[in-house]
Amino acid sequence: MDRLFEQADKESVLRGARISDPAKTGIQAGDLTWVGWSWIILPPVFLIGFVLAVGDW
């Protein structure tokens, strides 16, 4: 029985490591989506601002 529990502990530790790794990558993915959204939102804002600024000339 002790060996079974040791094996279960090792598996749970491995599973915990597997779960914690996606958690780390999940944070990175969140950063990427935030960067992606900023790349989608900011260029039109700058473009509109540039057009308005040039239009005032």
C-alpha positions as a Markdown table, in Angstrom:
| # | Residue | x | y | z |
|---|---|---|---|---|
| 1 | Met | 0.0 | 0.0 | 0.0 |
| 2 | Asp | 2.8 | 2.4 | 0.8 |
| 3 | Arg | 4.2 | 1.9 | -2.7 |
| 4 | Leu | 0.8 | 2.7 | -4.2 |
| 5 | Phe | 0.6 | 5.9 | -2.2 |
| 6 | Glu | 4.2 | 6.8 | -3.2 |
| 7 | Gln | 3.3 | 6.2 | -6.9 |
| 8 | Ala | 0.1 | 8.3 | -6.5 |
| 9 | Asp | 2.1 | 11.1 | -4.8 |
| 10 | Lys | 4.6 | 11.1 | -7.7 |
| 11 | Glu | 1.7 | 11.2 | -10.2 |
| 12 | Ser | 0.0 | 14.0 | -8.4 |
| 13 | Val | 3.2 | 15.9 | -8.3 |
| 14 | Leu | 3.7 | 15.3 | -12.0 |
| 15 | Arg | 0.2 | 16.4 | -12.7 |
| 16 | Gly | 0.7 | 19.5 | -10.6 |
| 17 | Ala | 3.8 | 20.3 | -12.6 |
| 18 | Arg | 1.8 | 19.8 | -15.8 |
| 19 | Ile | -1.0 | 22.0 | -14.5 |
| 20 | Ser | 1.4 | 24.8 | -13.3 |
| 21 | Asp | 3.2 | 24.9 | -16.6 |
| 22 | Pro | 0.0 | 25.8 | -18.6 |
| 23 | Ala | -0.7 | 28.3 | -15.8 |
| 24 | Lys | 2.6 | 30.0 | -16.7 |
| 25 | Thr | 1.9 | 29.8 | -20.4 |
| 26 | Gly | -1.6 | 31.0 | -19.7 |
| 27 | Ile | -0.2 | 34.2 | -18.3 |
| 28 | Gln | 2.0 | 34.6 | -21.4 |
| 29 | Ala | -1.0 | 33.9 | -23.6 |
| 30 | Gly | -2.9 | 36.6 | -21.8 |
| 31 | Asp | -0.1 | 39.0 | -22.4 |
| 32 | Leu | 0.0 | 38.0 | -26.0 |
| 33 | Thr | -3.7 | 38.5 | -26.4 |
| 34 | Trp | -3.4 | 41.9 | -24.7 |
| 35 | Val | -0.5 | 42.8 | -27.1 |
| 36 | Gly | -2.6 | 41.5 | -30.0 |
| 37 | Trp | -5.5 | 43.6 | -29.0 |
| 38 | Ser | -3.2 | 46.7 | -28.7 |
| 39 | Trp | -1.9 | 46.0 | -32.2 |
| 40 | Ile | -5.5 | 45.7 | -33.5 |
| 41 | Ile | -6.7 | 48.8 | -31.6 |
| 42 | Leu | -3.8 | 51.2 | -31.7 |
| 43 | Pro | -2.9 | 51.5 | -35.4 |
| 44 | Pro | -6.3 | 52.7 | -36.5 |
| 45 | Val | -6.3 | 55.2 | -33.6 |
| 46 | Phe | -2.9 | 56.5 | -34.7 |
| 47 | Leu | -4.0 | 56.4 | -38.4 |
| 48 | Ile | -7.1 | 58.4 | -37.6 |
| 49 | Gly | -5.1 | 60.9 | -35.5 |
| 50 | Phe | -2.6 | 61.2 | -38.3 |
| 51 | Val | -5.3 | 61.8 | -40.9 |
| 52 | Leu | -7.0 | 64.4 | -38.7 |
| 53 | Ala | -3.6 | 66.1 | -38.0 |
| 54 | Val | -2.7 | 66.2 | -41.7 |
| 55 | Gly | -6.3 | 67.3 | -42.5 |
| 56 | Asp | -5.8 | 70.4 | -40.3 |
| 57 | Trp | -2.7 | 71.5 | -42.3 |
